[in-house]
């Protein structure tokens, strides 16, 4: 087969698909709009007015599930910041406690010869940062308007 024959066959297949696929789409938007009865209310940007005592019921303002989810998400988002600042404060306190020894310099000034943080202190730092982020999440959920 030549290149021109392949192109012709491809165009024929595309035309056949377009011809047979057109009825599959269903009714057009115009016919759907025409089927709306004249008795249905028209969409309007003006809100409905209610007489006294017939207002629709409002959702509970104090939805516990939404508040708990908000506290969880906010606390999880605050965790990296809490962990960074907790490490910074603990490093600074350790530096001061050890008489400003260069081995215990805080994060920006640490070198390869700096003293390592113990496993217990690492878990304490994690606990403090998790607690701080939980406090931030709970306060955000309580203060939410």
N, C-alpha and C positions, 0 to 999 in steps of 0.2 A: 504494500500500500504506500502511496505517496503521501507527502506531508499535507498536500491540499485536500486529499480524500479524508484524512484523519480530522482535519479542521471542520470539514463539511459534516462529518458524522457527529462530531462533538456539538456543533451548532444545532443539528437536528435533534439530538438528545435533550439539549437544554430547552429548545422550543417546545418539545413534547412535554417535558416536566412542567414548564410554566403553564402550558395549556391545561394539563390535567390537575395541577395543584391549585389553580384558581378557585374551583368550586369547594375545595376542602376548607378554605378559610372561614366559611360561614357567612352570616349576614353582615353587611357593612354597618358602620356606626350610624350612618344616616337612617337606615331602616330601623335601627334600635331606637333612635330618637323619635322617629315618626310614630312608633308603637306606643309612646307614652300617652295616656288618655288625657283628655281635656279637663277631667275632674280632679286630677292629682295636683297637689299644691306645687307651685313653682318655687325653685330654689331662690332664696333671698338672703341678703347679708344682714337683714334686720332680725334680731333675736325675738323669740316669742315672749309675750308678756303673760305673767301668771297672776291670777287673783290671789288674795290672801289665803294661805292654807293649802294651796294646790301646787306648791313648788315641788320639783322632783327631789327625791331623796339624794343627799350629798354623800359621797364616800367618807368613811371615817377618816378624820384628820390624823389620828394616832394609829396608823396601820403598823403593827409591830413587825411584820415581815419586811416591809420596805425599809423601816428604820434599821433593822438588824442587818439587812443587805448593805445599806448605806454605810453603817459603821464598819462592816467587814471590808468593803471596797476602799473606804478612806483610810482605814488602818493599814491595809496592805500597801496602799500607795504611799503612806507616810513611813513605812518600814525602812526603805533605803536611806532616807534622810536621817531618820532616827539612828540607824546603825552607824552612819558616817559621823554624826555629831557625838554619839556615845563613844566611839573609838577615839575621836579627837580629844574629848574631855578626859577619858581614862589615860590616854598617852600623856597629856599635859600634867595630870595629877601624879602619874608615875615619875615623870621627869622632875617635878618639884620634890617629891618624896625622896628621891635618890640624890638630892643635892645638886641638881642641874648637871649631872654627869652626862657626857656626850653619848654614852652607850644607850641611854634612855631618852634620847631626844624624840619629840613627837613626830608624827607622820611626815610632814614636808621635809624634815631634816634627817630622817633615818638613812642609814647607810647599810652596806652589807655586813658591817661589824656590829650592828645594833643588837641589843639583848632581845631575845625571843619572848613572846607573850606565852605564858603557861596555858595549858588546856583548861584549867579551872577558871582562869581569868577570861579566856575566850567565851566560855559558857556564861559567865557573869555578864559580860558585855552583850551577848546575844539576848539574855533574859531581860536586861535593862532596856535594850532597844525594842524588843517585842512588847514589853510593858508600856513604854512611852508611845509606841504606835497604836496600841490598843486604847490608851487614854485619849489620844487624838481622835481616833475613830468614834469612840463613845461620846466625846464632847461634841463632835460634829453632828452626830445623830440627835443629840439632845437639843442643840442650839438651832437646828434646822427649822426654818419657818414653815 
